[in-house]
Structure formats: structure tokens, C-alpha cells
């Protein structure tokens, strides 16, 4: 039943994105939100009520790879929990991935689209800041108008 709901959800998503052949996306749904690539997969027999989302955060600069991977591990520590989002590094592609799970039985198209948009925005922000040297990140934060956050 969950595989059927997964396929229905993928069909709805493809329709929203203007992808005509949604059936070809049932095994592995490769899409882009903005310019951020995603792969959506069903959890299979072992995890039937799961929709797995893989968001491609890009390739870290080779000269900063060690510090970027350390930041990913630090971020994972803060995100740890049930159904939490986690970061990984695909050694085959050299790219950082953000991985998350959604319960298919509790997922509607609107919530999936909202999650995809949020992850795409986060990936854009990450690409612009996480790959920078710490001094440049601190300088960027110093220029933020903090008064917009005042109560």
C-alpha cells in the first residue's frame, strides 16, 4: 500500500513540476528545485512507509574539504534524533548530500513541496557560506542587519 501511495505522490509531484513521464520516476525520482538536484526514493520492503530525500549540496572546494567535512559532522551532532536530517559525503561523486526521511502515510504533496523548497534554500545558503573560510563567514554575519530580528 505504501509503495502505491509513494507512486501517487511522485505522480502528483511530477505533474506540479511539468514532468510528463512520471512513471519513469517511480524507482528513482531525479528532480531539480531551482538549480538544486534531488533524488527521492521509496524505502523498499524493509521500510515501506518511507520516502527518502537526498539533496545534493554540491562539491566542497578541495582546499577546504577537511574543514567542510568537519562542519558536516558537527552539524550532524546537533541534528541527531528520530527522523532527523543528516549530512553525508558521497565518495563516488565527491558531493555533500543532505538526507532525510518522510513517512509516506503522513505526507501530502503540499508538505513535500514545502520540504523540497526549504532544502533547496538551505542548500543555496550552504553553498554560499559553508565553503567559505571562517573569517569570511564571520565578516558576512557582521554585515547582517540584526535590527530586523528585534521583537
Short mmCIF file of the C-alpha atoms (twelve columns), coordinates in Angstrom:
data_MODEL
# 
_entry.id   MODEL 
# 
loop_
_atom_site.group_PDB 
_atom_site.id 
_atom_site.type_symbol 
_atom_site.label_atom_id 
_atom_site.label_alt_id 
_atom_site.label_comp_id 
_atom_site.label_asym_id 
_atom_site.label_seq_id 
_atom_site.Cartn_x 
_atom_site.Cartn_y 
_atom_site.Cartn_z 
_atom_site.pdbx_PDB_model_num 
ATOM 1   C CA . UNK A 1   0.000  0.000  0.000   1 
ATOM 2   C CA . UNK A 2   2.761  2.489  0.857   1 
ATOM 3   C CA . UNK A 3   4.503  1.838  -2.481  1 
ATOM 4   C CA . UNK A 4   1.225  2.764  -4.195  1 
ATOM 5   C CA . UNK A 5   0.950  5.959  -2.115  1 
ATOM 6   C CA . UNK A 6   4.596  6.732  -2.899  1 
ATOM 7   C CA . UNK A 7   3.898  6.367  -6.640  1 
ATOM 8   C CA . UNK A 8   0.814  8.583  -6.341  1 
ATOM 9   C CA . UNK A 9   2.876  11.217 -4.533  1 
ATOM 10  C CA . UNK A 10  5.602  11.080 -7.203  1 
ATOM 11  C CA . UNK A 11  2.924  11.350 -9.932  1 
ATOM 12  C CA . UNK A 12  1.493  14.460 -8.228  1 
ATOM 13  C CA . UNK A 13  4.949  15.995 -7.798  1 
ATOM 14  C CA . UNK A 14  5.858  15.360 -11.434 1 
ATOM 15  C CA . UNK A 15  2.587  16.924 -12.572 1 
ATOM 16  C CA . UNK A 16  3.336  20.013 -10.455 1 
ATOM 17  C CA . UNK A 17  6.846  20.214 -11.926 1 
ATOM 18  C CA . UNK A 18  5.632  19.674 -15.511 1 
ATOM 19  C CA . UNK A 19  7.307  16.266 -15.884 1 
ATOM 20  C CA . UNK A 20  5.148  14.238 -18.258 1 
ATOM 21  C CA . UNK A 21  6.523  10.716 -17.757 1 
ATOM 22  C CA . UNK A 22  6.078  10.334 -14.001 1 
ATOM 23  C CA . UNK A 23  6.086  6.526  -14.178 1 
ATOM 24  C CA . UNK A 24  9.764  6.604  -15.155 1 
ATOM 25  C CA . UNK A 25  10.391 8.410  -11.854 1 
ATOM 26  C CA . UNK A 26  8.856  5.745  -9.598  1 
ATOM 27  C CA . UNK A 27  12.103 3.839  -8.949  1 
ATOM 28  C CA . UNK A 28  14.302 6.901  -8.544  1 
ATOM 29  C CA . UNK A 29  12.794 10.361 -8.847  1 
ATOM 30  C CA . UNK A 30  15.547 12.700 -10.040 1 
ATOM 31  C CA . UNK A 31  14.333 16.291 -9.978  1 
ATOM 32  C CA . UNK A 32  15.656 19.801 -9.545  1 
ATOM 33  C CA . UNK A 33  14.189 22.504 -7.371  1 
ATOM 34  C CA . UNK A 34  15.727 25.744 -8.514  1 
ATOM 35  C CA . UNK A 35  19.161 24.546 -9.505  1 
ATOM 36  C CA . UNK A 36  19.449 22.043 -6.651  1 
ATOM 37  C CA . UNK A 37  19.339 18.336 -7.620  1 
ATOM 38  C CA . UNK A 38  17.272 15.902 -5.548  1 
ATOM 39  C CA . UNK A 39  16.718 12.151 -5.585  1 
ATOM 40  C CA . UNK A 40  13.547 10.760 -3.992  1 
ATOM 41  C CA . UNK A 41  13.294 7.030  -3.290  1 
ATOM 42  C CA . UNK A 42  10.813 4.640  -1.737  1 
ATOM 43  C CA . UNK A 43  12.084 2.848  1.382   1 
ATOM 44  C CA . UNK A 44  11.527 -0.572 -0.189  1 
ATOM 45  C CA . UNK A 45  10.404 -3.754 1.535   1 
ATOM 46  C CA . UNK A 46  12.383 -3.045 4.710   1 
ATOM 47  C CA . UNK A 47  10.970 0.457  5.236   1 
ATOM 48  C CA . UNK A 48  7.694  0.573  3.312   1 
ATOM 49  C CA . UNK A 49  6.297  3.777  4.829   1 
ATOM 50  C CA . UNK A 50  9.401  5.795  3.990   1 
ATOM 51  C CA . UNK A 51  10.179 8.400  1.384   1 
ATOM 52  C CA . UNK A 52  13.914 9.076  1.330   1 
ATOM 53  C CA . UNK A 53  15.059 12.507 0.161   1 
ATOM 54  C CA . UNK A 54  18.620 13.144 -0.960  1 
ATOM 55  C CA . UNK A 55  19.504 16.780 -1.590  1 
ATOM 56  C CA . UNK A 56  22.762 17.483 -3.435  1 
ATOM 57  C CA . UNK A 57  24.579 20.286 -1.621  1 
ATOM 58  C CA . UNK A 58  27.449 20.255 -4.096  1 
ATOM 59  C CA . UNK A 59  31.132 19.554 -4.102  1 
ATOM 60  C CA . UNK A 60  33.236 21.222 -1.405  1 
ATOM 61  C CA . UNK A 61  36.328 23.045 -2.648  1 
ATOM 62  C CA . UNK A 62  39.301 20.686 -2.469  1 
ATOM 63  C CA . UNK A 63  41.364 23.158 -0.427  1 
ATOM 64  C CA . UNK A 64  38.578 23.356 2.216   1 
ATOM 65  C CA . UNK A 65  37.314 19.769 2.130   1 
ATOM 66  C CA . UNK A 66  38.625 18.809 5.574   1 
ATOM 67  C CA . UNK A 67  37.026 21.770 7.370   1 
ATOM 68  C CA . UNK A 68  33.774 21.379 5.428   1 
ATOM 69  C CA . UNK A 69  33.510 17.695 6.348   1 
ATOM 70  C CA . UNK A 70  34.260 18.589 9.978   1 
ATOM 71  C CA . UNK A 71  31.422 21.155 9.887   1 
ATOM 72  C CA . UNK A 72  29.119 18.464 8.497   1 
ATOM 73  C CA . UNK A 73  29.929 16.158 11.388  1 
ATOM 74  C CA . UNK A 74  29.371 18.986 13.872  1 
ATOM 75  C CA . UNK A 75  26.029 19.756 12.222  1 
ATOM 76  C CA . UNK A 76  25.015 16.083 12.338  1 
ATOM 77  C CA . UNK A 77  25.682 16.079 16.071  1 
ATOM 78  C CA . UNK A 78  23.228 18.945 16.546  1 
ATOM 79  C CA . UNK A 79  20.603 17.398 14.251  1 
ATOM 80  C CA . UNK A 80  20.677 13.886 15.721  1 
ATOM 81  C CA . UNK A 81  17.233 12.455 16.520  1 
ATOM 82  C CA . UNK A 82  14.310 10.408 15.222  1 
ATOM 83  C CA . UNK A 83  13.599 11.242 11.558  1 
ATOM 84  C CA . UNK A 84  16.278 13.936 11.702  1 
ATOM 85  C CA . UNK A 85  18.013 15.277 8.652   1 
ATOM 86  C CA . UNK A 86  21.645 14.236 8.310   1 
ATOM 87  C CA . UNK A 87  24.556 15.074 6.091   1 
ATOM 88  C CA . UNK A 88  26.736 12.627 4.251   1 
ATOM 89  C CA . UNK A 89  29.531 12.640 1.730   1 
ATOM 90  C CA . UNK A 90  29.278 10.561 -1.430  1 
ATOM 91  C CA . UNK A 91  32.833 9.403  -2.147  1 
ATOM 92  C CA . UNK A 92  31.884 8.342  -5.684  1 
ATOM 93  C CA . UNK A 93  30.689 11.814 -6.716  1 
ATOM 94  C CA . UNK A 94  32.631 13.938 -4.205  1 
ATOM 95  C CA . UNK A 95  29.411 15.721 -3.255  1 
ATOM 96  C CA . UNK A 96  27.797 16.574 0.052   1 
ATOM 97  C CA . UNK A 97  24.288 15.162 0.468   1 
ATOM 98  C CA . UNK A 98  21.596 16.102 2.925   1 
ATOM 99  C CA . UNK A 99  19.484 13.040 3.665   1 
ATOM 100 C CA . UNK A 100 16.081 12.916 5.274   1 
ATOM 101 C CA . UNK A 101 13.111 10.602 5.662   1 
ATOM 102 C CA . UNK A 102 9.410  11.363 5.482   1 
ATOM 103 C CA . UNK A 103 6.614  8.983  6.467   1 
ATOM 104 C CA . UNK A 104 4.621  8.396  3.292   1 
ATOM 105 C CA . UNK A 105 1.416  7.824  5.248   1 
ATOM 106 C CA . UNK A 106 1.710  11.331 6.703   1 
ATOM 107 C CA . UNK A 107 2.957  13.143 3.598   1 
ATOM 108 C CA . UNK A 108 0.836  15.197 1.249   1 
ATOM 109 C CA . UNK A 109 2.052  16.942 -1.892  1 
ATOM 110 C CA . UNK A 110 1.948  20.363 -0.216  1 
ATOM 111 C CA . UNK A 111 4.177  19.260 2.668   1 
ATOM 112 C CA . UNK A 112 6.603  17.528 0.308   1 
ATOM 113 C CA . UNK A 113 6.880  20.656 -1.855  1 
ATOM 114 C CA . UNK A 114 7.433  22.759 1.260   1 
ATOM 115 C CA . UNK A 115 10.240 20.449 2.430   1 
ATOM 116 C CA . UNK A 116 11.861 20.435 -1.024  1 
ATOM 117 C CA . UNK A 117 11.736 24.239 -1.241  1 
ATOM 118 C CA . UNK A 118 13.199 24.566 2.255   1 
ATOM 119 C CA . UNK A 119 16.026 22.142 1.500   1 
ATOM 120 C CA . UNK A 120 16.781 23.893 -1.796  1 
ATOM 121 C CA . UNK A 121 17.026 27.239 0.009   1 
ATOM 122 C CA . UNK A 122 19.240 25.674 2.688   1 
ATOM 123 C CA . UNK A 123 21.492 24.117 0.023   1 
ATOM 124 C CA . UNK A 124 21.861 27.512 -1.683  1 
ATOM 125 C CA . UNK A 125 22.760 29.153 1.616   1 
ATOM 126 C CA . UNK A 126 25.182 26.327 2.425   1 
ATOM 127 C CA . UNK A 127 26.913 26.676 -0.945  1 
ATOM 128 C CA . UNK A 128 27.357 30.400 -0.341  1 
ATOM 129 C CA . UNK A 129 28.600 30.204 3.241   1 
ATOM 130 C CA . UNK A 130 29.738 26.790 4.461   1 
ATOM 131 C CA . UNK A 131 32.510 26.549 1.910   1 
ATOM 132 C CA . UNK A 132 33.978 29.892 2.948   1 
ATOM 133 C CA . UNK A 133 36.895 30.369 5.354   1 
ATOM 134 C CA . UNK A 134 35.726 31.114 8.919   1 
ATOM 135 C CA . UNK A 135 36.991 34.714 8.705   1 
ATOM 136 C CA . UNK A 136 34.753 35.370 5.673   1 
ATOM 137 C CA . UNK A 137 31.737 33.788 7.421   1 
ATOM 138 C CA . UNK A 138 32.291 35.995 10.482  1 
ATOM 139 C CA . UNK A 139 32.609 39.036 8.217   1 
ATOM 140 C CA . UNK A 140 29.348 38.117 6.405   1 
ATOM 141 C CA . UNK A 141 27.493 37.764 9.723   1 
ATOM 142 C CA . UNK A 142 28.864 41.121 10.917  1 
ATOM 143 C CA . UNK A 143 27.220 42.850 7.960   1 
ATOM 144 C CA . UNK A 144 23.739 41.418 8.664   1 
ATOM 145 C CA . UNK A 145 21.193 43.991 9.817   1 
ATOM 146 C CA . UNK A 146 20.291 42.433 13.168  1 
ATOM 147 C CA . UNK A 147 17.591 45.032 13.872  1 
ATOM 148 C CA . UNK A 148 15.220 43.151 11.543  1 
ATOM 149 C CA . UNK A 149 15.125 40.357 14.112  1 
ATOM 150 C CA . UNK A 150 14.221 42.575 17.064  1 
ATOM 151 C CA . UNK A 151 10.918 41.882 18.790  1 
# 
